[in-house]
Amino acid sequence: MRYLDKLKRQIVNNEDGATLMEFGLVVGPLLMIMLGIMDVGYQGYLDTLAKSKLHEVARDAATGEMTVEQIEKAVKDGLAPLTLKDATVTVTVKSYFDFTNVGKPEKLTVDVNGNGAVDPGDCFIDNNKNGVFDVDYGIPGTGGPDDIVSYQIEITTKRLFPLAKMFGWSDTMTSSNSTAVRNQPYGAQADLVETCESKL
């Protein structure tokens, strides 16, 4: 009996492996937190470098010597070492007459019934010269001298680690950036054209 009592006491008081058990309880949550921080950090890093690259390419394109295809290639090539294999990089380039009209509808000059829409008899400034009233009159492309060019970039990629669902996140992350730059005055800016609608 004494031997059994002694053995029980030894088993109860034995702390061998306690540190390993404690480590096992802590390592899971700690690892998840670390991977989450790295994932968010990667997204922030990619967003910052994408913005920097977009500004760099926009400044280079302001001379009017780059096509949209060359702009897209310059952005994608610059981000290639930073993005994951299946990342999608979309670049949108539109030109406007001035900064105040970026992303806005064409301006009504005559609004007969005052409803803010283009009806028969109304007139508007046809900035993109397509004969139609546009809610965003940006013209695809780099525009001409003194035009304002809006550059937008969107990156969609898988997350750095496949643990997104554990945090309630989507399996993919999206980063969006934009900038607007005035082209250099390498020529005369095209005049705006007023268009009047007889019927739509």
GROMACS elastic network, one bead per residue, 0.5 to 0.9 nm:
[ bonds ]
;  ai    aj funct       b0    kb
    1     4     6  0.50686   500
    1     5     6  0.61262   500
    1     6     6  0.84596   500
    2     5     6  0.50888   500
    2     6     6  0.60359   500
    2     7     6  0.84995   500
    3     6     6  0.50938   500
    3     7     6  0.61256   500
    3     8     6  0.86633   500
    4     8     6  0.61401   500
    4     9     6  0.86229   500
    5     8     6  0.51284   500
    5     9     6  0.62508   500
    5    10     6  0.86247   500
    6     9     6  0.51841   500
    6    10     6  0.62284   500
    6    11     6  0.87156   500
    7    10     6  0.50578   500
    7    11     6  0.62110   500
    7    12     6  0.86412   500
    8    11     6  0.51018   500
    8    12     6  0.61043   500
    8    13     6  0.84971   500
    9    12     6  0.51043   500
    9    13     6  0.59497   500
    9    14     6  0.82409   500
   10    13     6  0.52426   500
   10    14     6  0.57553   500
   11    14     6  0.51811   500
   11    15     6  0.86129   500
   12    15     6  0.82567   500
   14    17     6  0.88209   500
   14    18     6  0.89104   500
   15    18     6  0.54674   500
   15    19     6  0.84422   500
   16    19     6  0.77921   500
   16    20     6  0.87231   500
   17    20     6  0.51303   500
   17    21     6  0.63731   500
   17    22     6  0.87716   500
   18    21     6  0.51340   500
   18    22     6  0.62402   500
   18    23     6  0.85653   500
   19    22     6  0.50830   500
   19    23     6  0.60310   500
   19    24     6  0.85249   500
   20    23     6  0.50402   500
   20    24     6  0.61374   500
   20    25     6  0.87670   500
   21    24     6  0.50435   500
   21    25     6  0.64386   500
   21    26     6  0.88625   500
   22    25     6  0.51833   500
   22    26     6  0.63773   500
   22    27     6  0.85950   500
   23    26     6  0.51606   500
   23    27     6  0.57450   500
   23    28     6  0.88806   500
   24    27     6  0.54836   500
   24    28     6  0.71053   500
   25    28     6  0.66692   500
   25    29     6  0.80089   500
   26    29     6  0.59744   500
   26    30     6  0.61455   500
   26    31     6  0.85892   500
   27    30     6  0.50640   500
   27    31     6  0.58421   500
   27    32     6  0.85361   500
   28    31     6  0.52652   500
   28    32     6  0.63355   500
   28    33     6  0.87779   500
   29    32     6  0.51138   500
   29    33     6  0.62210   500
   29    34     6  0.86544   500
   30    33     6  0.51813   500
   30    34     6  0.62148   500
   30    35     6  0.86806   500
   31    34     6  0.51060   500
   31    35     6  0.61477   500
   31    36     6  0.84936   500
   32    35     6  0.51803   500
   32    36     6  0.60316   500
   32    37     6  0.85931   500
   32   163     6  0.80042   500
   32   166     6  0.86741   500
   32   167     6  0.89345   500
   33    36     6  0.50360   500
   33    37     6  0.61573   500
   33    38     6  0.86237   500
   34    37     6  0.51585   500
   34    38     6  0.62357   500
   34    39     6  0.86450   500
   35    38     6  0.50402   500
   35    39     6  0.60983   500
   35    40     6  0.86710   500
   35   160     6  0.87185   500
   35   161     6  0.70799   500
   35   163     6  0.80991   500
   36    39     6  0.50723   500
   36    40     6  0.62402   500
   36    41     6  0.84139   500
   36   161     6  0.82594   500
   36   163     6  0.80133   500
   36   164     6  0.81838   500
   36   167     6  0.80098   500
   37    40     6  0.52470   500
   37    41     6  0.59211   500
   37    42     6  0.85362   500
   38    42     6  0.60527   500
   38    43     6  0.86396   500
   38   160     6  0.79997   500
   38   161     6  0.87083   500
   39    42     6  0.51801   500
   39    43     6  0.64000   500
   39    44     6  0.88028   500
   39   159     6  0.67707   500
   39   160     6  0.55886   500
   39   161     6  0.67553   500
   39   164     6  0.89872   500
   40    43     6  0.51113   500
   40    44     6  0.62918   500
   40    45     6  0.85976   500
   40   160     6  0.89257   500
   41    44     6  0.51329   500
   41    45     6  0.60488   500
   41    46     6  0.85429   500
   42    46     6  0.60072   500
   42    47     6  0.84294   500
   42   159     6  0.88021   500
   42   160     6  0.73819   500
   43    46     6  0.51800   500
   43    47     6  0.60677   500
   43    48     6  0.86325   500
   43   159     6  0.83757   500
   43   160     6  0.86492   500
   43   173     6  0.76818   500
   43   174     6  0.84902   500
   43   175     6  0.75500   500
   44    47     6  0.50472   500
   44    48     6  0.61523   500
   44    49     6  0.86554   500
   44   175     6  0.87422   500
   45    48     6  0.52591   500
   45    49     6  0.62437   500
   45    50     6  0.84994   500
   46    49     6  0.52875   500
   46    50     6  0.59377   500
   46    51     6  0.85311   500
   46    79     6  0.84396   500
   46    82     6  0.69352   500
   46    83     6  0.75949   500
   46   155     6  0.89888   500
   46   175     6  0.78472   500
   47    50     6  0.51724   500
   47    51     6  0.62178   500
   47    52     6  0.87019   500
   47   155     6  0.86589   500
   47   175     6  0.58767   500
   47   176     6  0.74172   500
   47   177     6  0.75981   500
   48    51     6  0.52271   500
   48    52     6  0.63040   500
   48    53     6  0.87368   500
   49    53     6  0.60732   500
   49    54     6  0.84713   500
   49    79     6  0.78768   500
   49    82     6  0.86692   500
   50    53     6  0.51203   500
   50    54     6  0.60378   500
   50    55     6  0.86262   500
   50    75     6  0.81068   500
   50    78     6  0.85306   500
   50    79     6  0.68654   500
   50   153     6  0.78919   500
   50   155     6  0.86036   500
   50   175     6  0.85081   500
   50   176     6  0.85841   500
   50   177     6  0.73930   500
   51    54     6  0.51185   500
   51    55     6  0.62653   500
   51    56     6  0.86572   500
   51   153     6  0.83454   500
   51   176     6  0.85532   500
   51   177     6  0.58985   500
   51   178     6  0.74302   500
   51   179     6  0.83795   500
   52    55     6  0.52710   500
   52    56     6  0.62531   500
   52    57     6  0.87881   500
   53    56     6  0.50379   500
   53    57     6  0.62000   500
   53    58     6  0.84973   500
   53    74     6  0.86625   500
   53    75     6  0.64334   500
   53    78     6  0.68243   500
   53    79     6  0.77360   500
   54    57     6  0.52844   500
   54    58     6  0.60377   500
   54    59     6  0.86590   500
   54    75     6  0.65335   500
   54   151     6  0.74190   500
   54   152     6  0.80177   500
   54   153     6  0.74503   500
   54   177     6  0.79773   500
   54   178     6  0.76228   500
   54   179     6  0.75429   500
   55    58     6  0.50472   500
   55    59     6  0.62194   500
   55    60     6  0.86997   500
   55   151     6  0.86085   500
   55   178     6  0.85598   500
   55   179     6  0.68217   500
   55   180     6  0.87615   500
   55   181     6  0.86762   500
   56    59     6  0.53610   500
   56    60     6  0.64403   500
   56    61     6  0.87839   500
   57    60     6  0.50472   500
   57    61     6  0.60913   500
   57    62     6  0.86852   500
   57    71     6  0.66316   500
   57    74     6  0.69379   500
   57    75     6  0.69109   500
   58    61     6  0.50797   500
   58    62     6  0.62401   500
   58    71     6  0.80125   500
   58   149     6  0.83251   500
   58   150     6  0.87273   500
   58   151     6  0.70675   500
   58   179     6  0.78890   500
   58   180     6  0.79119   500
   58   181     6  0.66466   500
   59    62     6  0.52900   500
   59    63     6  0.78714   500
   59   181     6  0.71536   500
   59   182     6  0.89238   500
   59   183     6  0.85713   500
   60    63     6  0.65374   500
   60    64     6  0.85059   500
   60    65     6  0.82430   500
   60    66     6  0.78174   500
   61    64     6  0.57181   500
   61    65     6  0.62587   500
   61    66     6  0.52806   500
   61    67     6  0.79684   500
   61    71     6  0.73062   500
   61   142     6  0.78322   500
   61   183     6  0.78178   500
   62    65     6  0.77169   500
   62    66     6  0.82304   500
   62   142     6  0.82099   500
   62   145     6  0.87027   500
   62   146     6  0.89580   500
   62   149     6  0.81875   500
   62   181     6  0.70084   500
   62   182     6  0.66604   500
   62   184     6  0.56701   500
   63    66     6  0.77431   500
   63   145     6  0.83832   500
   63   183     6  0.61918   500
   63   184     6  0.53897   500
   63   185     6  0.82479   500
   63   186     6  0.73139   500
   64    67     6  0.79353   500
   64   142     6  0.72358   500
   64   143     6  0.81004   500
   64   144     6  0.71059   500
   64   145     6  0.74836   500
   64   183     6  0.69605   500
   64   184     6  0.74609   500
   64   186     6  0.78783   500
   66    69     6  0.80417   500
   66    70     6  0.58855   500
   66    71     6  0.65079   500
   66   142     6  0.80701   500
   67    70     6  0.51444   500
   67    71     6  0.62719   500
   67    72     6  0.86999   500
   67   141     6  0.76850   500
   67   142     6  0.70937   500
   68    72     6  0.61630   500
   68    73     6  0.85735   500
   68    91     6  0.88246   500
   68    92     6  0.85377   500
   68    93     6  0.69481   500
   68   140     6  0.88604   500
   68   141     6  0.60727   500
   68   142     6  0.67573   500
   69    72     6  0.51529   500
   69    73     6  0.61632   500
   69    74     6  0.86085   500
   70    73     6  0.50541   500
   70    74     6  0.60596   500
   70    75     6  0.86250   500
   71    74     6  0.51484   500
   71    75     6  0.62518   500
   71    76     6  0.85987   500
   71    91     6  0.82147   500
   71    93     6  0.87430   500
   72    75     6  0.52709   500
   72    76     6  0.60851   500
   72    77     6  0.84283   500
   72    89     6  0.88433   500
   72    90     6  0.79686   500
   72    91     6  0.59245   500
   72    92     6  0.83982   500
   73    76     6  0.51627   500
   73    77     6  0.58198   500
   73    78     6  0.83071   500
   74    77     6  0.52531   500
   74    78     6  0.60266   500
   74    79     6  0.86634   500
   75    78     6  0.51665   500
   75    79     6  0.62908   500
   75    80     6  0.85832   500
   75    89     6  0.85770   500
   75    91     6  0.79469   500
   75   153     6  0.87029   500
   76    79     6  0.51803   500
   76    80     6  0.58762   500
   76    89     6  0.67021   500
   76    90     6  0.86444   500
   76    91     6  0.86972   500
   77    80     6  0.51379   500
   77    81     6  0.79216   500
   78    81     6  0.72428   500
   78    82     6  0.83221   500
   79    82     6  0.53563   500
   79    83     6  0.62204   500
   79    89     6  0.87458   500
   80    83     6  0.55258   500
   80    84     6  0.80624   500
   80    85     6  0.87260   500
   81    84     6  0.82107   500
   83    86     6  0.81929   500
   83    87     6  0.61421   500
   83    88     6  0.88376   500
   83   155     6  0.87204   500
   83   157     6  0.75680   500
   84    87     6  0.55077   500
   84   157     6  0.67442   500
   84   158     6  0.72923   500
   84   159     6  0.86142   500
   84   160     6  0.80108   500
   85   157     6  0.84185   500
   85   158     6  0.88445   500
   86   156     6  0.87451   500
   86   157     6  0.64957   500
   86   158     6  0.72902   500
   87   155     6  0.68342   500
   87   156     6  0.56636   500
   87   158     6  0.69222   500
   88   154     6  0.79717   500
   88   155     6  0.56286   500
   88   156     6  0.51446   500
   88   157     6  0.63208   500
   89   153     6  0.70221   500
   89   154     6  0.58065   500
   89   156     6  0.66361   500
   89   157     6  0.86464   500
   90   152     6  0.80635   500
   90   153     6  0.56045   500
   90   154     6  0.51788   500
   90   155     6  0.64706   500
   90   156     6  0.85474   500
   91   151     6  0.71864   500
   91   152     6  0.56886   500
   91   154     6  0.66723   500
   91   155     6  0.89434   500
   92   140     6  0.79780   500
   92   141     6  0.84849   500
   92   150     6  0.79479   500
   92   151     6  0.58778   500
   92   152     6  0.50570   500
   92   153     6  0.64392   500
   92   154     6  0.86546   500
   93   138     6  0.88629   500
   93   139     6  0.83668   500
   93   140     6  0.59560   500
   93   141     6  0.54362   500
   93   142     6  0.64668   500
   93   149     6  0.68541   500
   93   150     6  0.57537   500
   93   152     6  0.65395   500
   93   153     6  0.89726   500
   94   137     6  0.89797   500
   94   138     6  0.52066   500
   94   139     6  0.50986   500
   94   141     6  0.51769   500
   94   142     6  0.63026   500
   94   143     6  0.74391   500
   94   148     6  0.84077   500
   94   149     6  0.56211   500
   94   150     6  0.52341   500
   94   151     6  0.68197   500
   94   152     6  0.87482   500
   95    98     6  0.88329   500
   95   102     6  0.82453   500
   95   137     6  0.87144   500
   95   138     6  0.53376   500
   95   139     6  0.51159   500
   95   140     6  0.64626   500
   95   141     6  0.62516   500
   95   142     6  0.57308   500
   95   143     6  0.50022   500
   95   144     6  0.81339   500
   95   147     6  0.63356   500
   95   148     6  0.54998   500
   95   150     6  0.60340   500
   95   151     6  0.88321   500
   96    99     6  0.72937   500
   96   101     6  0.67353   500
   96   102     6  0.61639   500
   96   103     6  0.85872   500
   96   127     6  0.77404   500
   96   128     6  0.82757   500
   96   137     6  0.74500   500
   96   138     6  0.54133   500
   96   139     6  0.67497   500
   96   143     6  0.74159   500
   96   147     6  0.58076   500
   96   149     6  0.61565   500
   96   150     6  0.77046   500
   97   100     6  0.86090   500
   97   101     6  0.71497   500
   97   102     6  0.83125   500
   97   127     6  0.71602   500
   97   138     6  0.86793   500
   97   143     6  0.87965   500
   97   146     6  0.79200   500
   97   147     6  0.51794   500
   97   148     6  0.59930   500
   97   149     6  0.87401   500
   97   189     6  0.84287   500
   97   190     6  0.85423   500
   97   191     6  0.88811   500
   97   192     6  0.80567   500
   98   101     6  0.58602   500
   98   102     6  0.71395   500
   98   146     6  0.83624   500
   98   147     6  0.64088   500
   98   148     6  0.55267   500
   98   149     6  0.89183   500
   98   182     6  0.82134   500
   99   102     6  0.56016   500
   99   147     6  0.87783   500
   99   148     6  0.62046   500
   99   149     6  0.88602   500
   99   180     6  0.79226   500
   99   181     6  0.87690   500
   99   182     6  0.82767   500
  100   103     6  0.87466   500
  100   104     6  0.81243   500
  101   104     6  0.51785   500
  101   105     6  0.74450   500
  101   106     6  0.78466   500
  101   107     6  0.88011   500
  101   136     6  0.86565   500
  101   137     6  0.84139   500
  101   138     6  0.86883   500
  102   105     6  0.86686   500
  102   136     6  0.78867   500
  102   137     6  0.83116   500
  102   138     6  0.72163   500
  102   148     6  0.79698   500
  102   149     6  0.86096   500
  102   150     6  0.74118   500
  102   180     6  0.84163   500
  103   135     6  0.80986   500
  103   136     6  0.52823   500
  103   137     6  0.73286   500
  103   138     6  0.69389   500
  103   150     6  0.88299   500
  104   107     6  0.86458   500
  104   134     6  0.87828   500
  104   135     6  0.62711   500
  104   136     6  0.51006   500
  104   137     6  0.69942   500
  104   138     6  0.83950   500
  105   108     6  0.88792   500
  105   133     6  0.78069   500
  105   134     6  0.57134   500
  105   137     6  0.59018   500
  105   138     6  0.88608   500
  106   124     6  0.67149   500
  106   125     6  0.60379   500
  106   126     6  0.65994   500
  106   127     6  0.67248   500
  106   128     6  0.89253   500
  106   133     6  0.64317   500
  106   134     6  0.59198   500
  106   135     6  0.63491   500
  106   136     6  0.69436   500
  106   137     6  0.59053   500
  107   123     6  0.87553   500
  107   124     6  0.54803   500
  107   125     6  0.54406   500
  107   126     6  0.79922   500
  107   127     6  0.86310   500
  107   133     6  0.87735   500
  108   111     6  0.64299   500
  108   116     6  0.76471   500
  108   117     6  0.81817   500
  108   118     6  0.76004   500
  108   122     6  0.75295   500
  108   123     6  0.59491   500
  108   125     6  0.64898   500
  108   133     6  0.89261   500
  109   122     6  0.75893   500
  109   123     6  0.53876   500
  109   124     6  0.50352   500
  109   125     6  0.69144   500
  109   194     6  0.80011   500
  110   114     6  0.86368   500
  110   118     6  0.88741   500
  110   121     6  0.78918   500
  110   124     6  0.67050   500
  110   196     6  0.82627   500
  111   114     6  0.50982   500
  111   115     6  0.71451   500
  111   116     6  0.67327   500
  111   117     6  0.75449   500
  111   118     6  0.71441   500
  111   119     6  0.77491   500
  111   121     6  0.78750   500
  111   122     6  0.50554   500
  111   123     6  0.68666   500
  111   124     6  0.85565   500
  112   115     6  0.81707   500
  112   119     6  0.78972   500
  112   120     6  0.85482   500
  112   121     6  0.67532   500
  112   122     6  0.59369   500
  112   123     6  0.88918   500
  113   116     6  0.82440   500
  113   117     6  0.89553   500
  113   119     6  0.82606   500
  113   122     6  0.86474   500
  114   117     6  0.79138   500
  115   118     6  0.82628   500
  115   119     6  0.88174   500
  117   122     6  0.85421   500
  117   133     6  0.89563   500
  118   121     6  0.82689   500
  118   122     6  0.57684   500
  118   123     6  0.74028   500
  118   124     6  0.78617   500
  118   133     6  0.70451   500
  118   197     6  0.77223   500
  118   200     6  0.82405   500
  119   122     6  0.55369   500
  119   123     6  0.86072   500
  119   197     6  0.70914   500
  119   198     6  0.82489   500
  119   199     6  0.72742   500
  119   200     6  0.70906   500
  120   123     6  0.86690   500
  120   196     6  0.82052   500
  120   197     6  0.52881   500
  120   200     6  0.65943   500
  121   196     6  0.64927   500
  121   197     6  0.53706   500
  121   198     6  0.53671   500
  121   199     6  0.74743   500
  122   195     6  0.85691   500
  122   196     6  0.57321   500
  122   197     6  0.56699   500
  122   198     6  0.77922   500
  123   126     6  0.89900   500
  123   194     6  0.67567   500
  123   195     6  0.54634   500
  123   197     6  0.61026   500
  124   127     6  0.88660   500
  124   133     6  0.72348   500
  124   193     6  0.84545   500
  124   194     6  0.56211   500
  124   195     6  0.54550   500
  124   196     6  0.64340   500
  124   197     6  0.84158   500
  125   128     6  0.88317   500
  125   129     6  0.86670   500
  125   133     6  0.83749   500
  125   192     6  0.65690   500
  125   193     6  0.56232   500
  125   195     6  0.60936   500
  125   196     6  0.87640   500
  126   129     6  0.50710   500
  126   130     6  0.69836   500
  126   131     6  0.64700   500
  126   132     6  0.72043   500
  126   133     6  0.68837   500
  126   134     6  0.83209   500
  126   137     6  0.81243   500
  126   192     6  0.68669   500
  126   193     6  0.54416   500
  126   194     6  0.57385   500
  126   195     6  0.59641   500
  127   130     6  0.81521   500
  127   137     6  0.65220   500
  127   138     6  0.81064   500
  127   139     6  0.84080   500
  127   191     6  0.86722   500
  127   192     6  0.57028   500
  127   193     6  0.65139   500
  127   194     6  0.82926   500
  128   131     6  0.81509   500
  128   132     6  0.88011   500
  128   134     6  0.87243   500
  128   137     6  0.61237   500
  128   138     6  0.69472   500
  128   139     6  0.58096   500
  128   192     6  0.84968   500
  128   193     6  0.87236   500
  129   132     6  0.78616   500
  129   192     6  0.83442   500
  129   193     6  0.70339   500
  129   195     6  0.87400   500
  130   133     6  0.83051   500
  131   195     6  0.69705   500
  131   197     6  0.89392   500
  132   195     6  0.86394   500
  132   200     6  0.85819   500
  133   136     6  0.88988   500
  133   137     6  0.79141   500
  133   195     6  0.89906   500
  134   137     6  0.50818   500
  134   138     6  0.85965   500
  136   139     6  0.88325   500
  138   141     6  0.88408   500
  138   149     6  0.87344   500
  138   150     6  0.84514   500
  139   142     6  0.82330   500
  139   143     6  0.72644   500
  140   143     6  0.78854   500
  141   149     6  0.81114   500
  142   147     6  0.82915   500
  142   148     6  0.85281   500
  142   149     6  0.60315   500
  142   150     6  0.84565   500
  142   183     6  0.84177   500
  143   146     6  0.85294   500
  143   147     6  0.59401   500
  143   148     6  0.75955   500
  143   149     6  0.67934   500
  143   183     6  0.80529   500
  144   147     6  0.55714   500
  144   148     6  0.86381   500
  144   183     6  0.71007   500
  144   184     6  0.87709   500
  144   185     6  0.86494   500
  144   186     6  0.84626   500
  144   187     6  0.78795   500
  144   188     6  0.82328   500
  144   189     6  0.65054   500
  144   190     6  0.75982   500
  145   148     6  0.88195   500
  145   182     6  0.83967   500
  145   183     6  0.56109   500
  145   184     6  0.59048   500
  145   186     6  0.55015   500
  145   187     6  0.52944   500
  145   188     6  0.60428   500
  145   189     6  0.51793   500
  145   190     6  0.80532   500
  146   182     6  0.58119   500
  146   184     6  0.56581   500
  146   185     6  0.50745   500
  146   186     6  0.77889   500
  146   187     6  0.79517   500
  146   188     6  0.76449   500
  146   189     6  0.57737   500
  147   181     6  0.84259   500
  147   182     6  0.56852   500
  147   183     6  0.54951   500
  147   184     6  0.82570   500
  147   185     6  0.86473   500
  147   189     6  0.68919   500
  147   190     6  0.86950   500
  148   180     6  0.64975   500
  148   181     6  0.56285   500
  148   183     6  0.62035   500
  149   179     6  0.83459   500
  149   180     6  0.54387   500
  149   181     6  0.54121   500
  149   182     6  0.61631   500
  149   183     6  0.70589   500
  150   178     6  0.71379   500
  150   179     6  0.58711   500
  150   181     6  0.66668   500
  150   182     6  0.88933   500
  151   177     6  0.83534   500
  151   178     6  0.54459   500
  151   179     6  0.53416   500
  151   180     6  0.60371   500
  151   181     6  0.81279   500
  152   176     6  0.74016   500
  152   177     6  0.58181   500
  152   179     6  0.66377   500
  152   180     6  0.86827   500
  153   175     6  0.81038   500
  153   176     6  0.56999   500
  153   177     6  0.53563   500
  153   178     6  0.62181   500
  154   174     6  0.69059   500
  154   175     6  0.56545   500
  154   177     6  0.66126   500
  154   178     6  0.87840   500
  155   173     6  0.80909   500
  155   174     6  0.55042   500
  155   175     6  0.50910   500
  155   176     6  0.64481   500
  155   177     6  0.89560   500
  156   172     6  0.67942   500
  156   173     6  0.58144   500
  156   175     6  0.66152   500
  156   176     6  0.88434   500
  157   160     6  0.88018   500
  157   171     6  0.87669   500
  157   172     6  0.54717   500
  157   173     6  0.56181   500
  157   174     6  0.65910   500
  157   175     6  0.87072   500
  158   161     6  0.83320   500
  158   162     6  0.84637   500
  158   171     6  0.61069   500
  158   173     6  0.62077   500
  158   174     6  0.88678   500
  159   162     6  0.66276   500
  159   163     6  0.83832   500
  159   164     6  0.73335   500
  159   170     6  0.84809   500
  159   171     6  0.61627   500
  159   172     6  0.54299   500
  159   173     6  0.61972   500
  160   163     6  0.88129   500
  161   164     6  0.72747   500
  162   165     6  0.79871   500
  162   171     6  0.73258   500
  163   166     6  0.55960   500
  163   167     6  0.71742   500
  163   169     6  0.85673   500
  163   171     6  0.82036   500
  164   167     6  0.54161   500
  164   168     6  0.62819   500
  164   170     6  0.60738   500
  164   171     6  0.57034   500
  164   172     6  0.84098   500
  165   169     6  0.53622   500
  165   170     6  0.66578   500
  165   171     6  0.70700   500
  166   169     6  0.74836   500
  167   170     6  0.89271   500
  169   172     6  0.82807   500
  169   173     6  0.87734   500
  170   173     6  0.69022   500
  182   185     6  0.88094   500
  183   186     6  0.81716   500
  184   187     6  0.83832   500
  185   188     6  0.70714   500
  185   189     6  0.78594   500
  188   191     6  0.88767   500
  197   200     6  0.66364   500
